[in-house]
Amino acid sequence: MCRLSNNYIVSAGECGYFDVWRLQWSAAGEGENQTQIPTLLIHQNLRIPITSIWSVSEPRSGDIAMAADTGQVYIFSSNKGRWAGDELLQSFDAEFTALLAKEIQNQLANVGFDRVQWLDGVSIDYST
């Protein structure tokens, strides 16, 4: 978990998922007894094509840096001048497509080829 300088928090973990949370402060109480109460609001849920995110940090640039179990470091930036080029983005997309194909293949192996249960509760029945 990492608190960013712009009142956002990034949490990360297994299966390559990470969440960006917005930290919102609100006042409670009155006068001298007034305090600030923090609230976390989900801003964005993202995924990268790896098994585990080991570390999250904020470099001086204000980007988000993540170290993965593969030894790779992923940098996410809102500054378009620091975005990856087309070749690297295509490579990222290919890795992600391969990961999703492998996950679907594993699901099919676990539940049989006539039915697939998706994470959001939607199922597809292939039997006739």
C-alpha positions in Angstrom: 0.0 0.0 0.0 1.2 3.5 -0.8 -0.2 6.9 -0.1 0.4 9.2 -3.0 1.1 12.9 -2.6 -2.3 13.9 -4.2 -4.6 12.3 -1.6 -4.8 9.0 -3.3 -3.8 5.6 -1.9 -2.8 2.5 -4.0 -3.3 -1.0 -2.6 -2.1 -4.0 -4.5 -1.8 -7.8 -4.1 -2.3 -11.1 -5.8 -3.5 -11.9 -9.3 -2.1 -8.5 -10.6 -5.0 -6.5 -9.2 -4.5 -3.1 -7.7 -6.9 -0.4 -6.5 -6.6 3.4 -6.5 -8.5 5.0 -3.6 -9.3 8.6 -3.1 -8.8 9.9 0.4 -11.5 12.3 1.3 -11.6 14.3 4.6 -14.7 15.6 6.3 -15.2 17.6 9.4 -16.9 16.1 12.5 -17.8 18.0 15.7 -17.8 21.7 16.4 -15.4 24.4 17.6 -12.4 23.1 19.5 -13.7 19.5 19.3 -13.8 19.5 15.5 -11.7 16.7 14.0 -11.1 15.5 10.4 -12.5 12.1 9.6 -10.8 10.2 6.6 -12.9 8.2 4.2 -11.6 6.0 1.4 -13.5 6.0 -1.9 -12.7 3.6 -4.7 -11.4 5.5 -7.7 -10.3 2.8 -10.0 -9.6 -1.0 -10.1 -6.9 -2.1 -12.5 -5.0 -5.2 -13.4 -1.6 -6.0 -14.9 -0.6 -9.4 -16.4 1.3 -10.9 -13.5 0.6 -13.2 -10.5 1.6 -10.9 -7.6 2.5 -7.3 -7.0 5.2 -7.1 -4.4 5.7 -3.4 -3.8 4.0 -0.1 -4.7 5.7 3.3 -4.5 5.5 6.9 -5.7 8.6 8.1 -7.5 9.4 11.9 -7.4 7.7 12.2 -10.8 4.3 11.5 -9.1 3.8 8.3 -11.1 2.9 4.9 -9.6 5.7 2.3 -9.6 4.9 -1.4 -9.0 7.4 -4.2 -8.5 6.1 -7.6 -9.7 6.9 -11.2 -8.9 8.4 -11.5 -12.4 11.1 -9.0 -11.6 9.5 -6.4 -13.8 8.7 -2.9 -12.7 5.5 -1.3 -14.0 5.2 2.5 -14.1 1.8 4.2 -14.5 1.6 7.9 -15.3 -1.0 10.5 -15.9 1.6 12.5 -17.9 1.2 11.6 -21.6 4.8 12.6 -22.2 5.9 9.6 -20.1 3.6 7.0 -21.6 5.0 3.9 -23.2 5.4 3.7 -26.9 3.1 1.6 -29.2 5.5 -1.4 -29.3 5.6 -1.7 -25.6 1.9 -1.2 -25.2 1.3 -4.0 -27.8 3.6 -6.3 -25.9 1.7 -5.5 -22.7 -1.6 -6.3 -24.5 -0.2 -9.6 -25.8 0.9 -10.6 -22.2 -2.5 -9.7 -20.9 -4.3 -11.6 -23.6 -2.1 -14.7 -22.9 -2.8 -14.5 -19.2 -6.6 -14.2 -19.7 -6.6 -17.2 -22.2 -4.7 -19.2 -19.6 -7.2 -18.3 -16.8 -10.1 -19.3 -19.1 -8.4 -22.6 -20.0 -7.9 -23.3 -16.3 -11.5 -22.5 -15.5 -12.7 -24.9 -18.3 -10.4 -27.6 -16.9 -11.8 -27.2 -13.4 -15.5 -27.1 -14.2 -15.7 -29.2 -17.4 -16.3 -28.0 -20.9 -20.0 -27.7 -20.6 -20.2 -24.8 -18.2 -18.0 -21.8 -17.2 -18.7 -19.8 -14.1 -17.4 -16.2 -14.3 -16.3 -14.2 -11.3 -19.2 -11.7 -11.5 -21.8 -14.5 -11.2 -22.6 -14.8 -14.9 -22.4 -18.3 -16.2 -22.4 -19.6 -19.7 -23.9 -23.1 -20.3 -22.6 -24.9 -23.3 -24.7 -28.0 -22.8 -27.7 -28.6 -25.1 
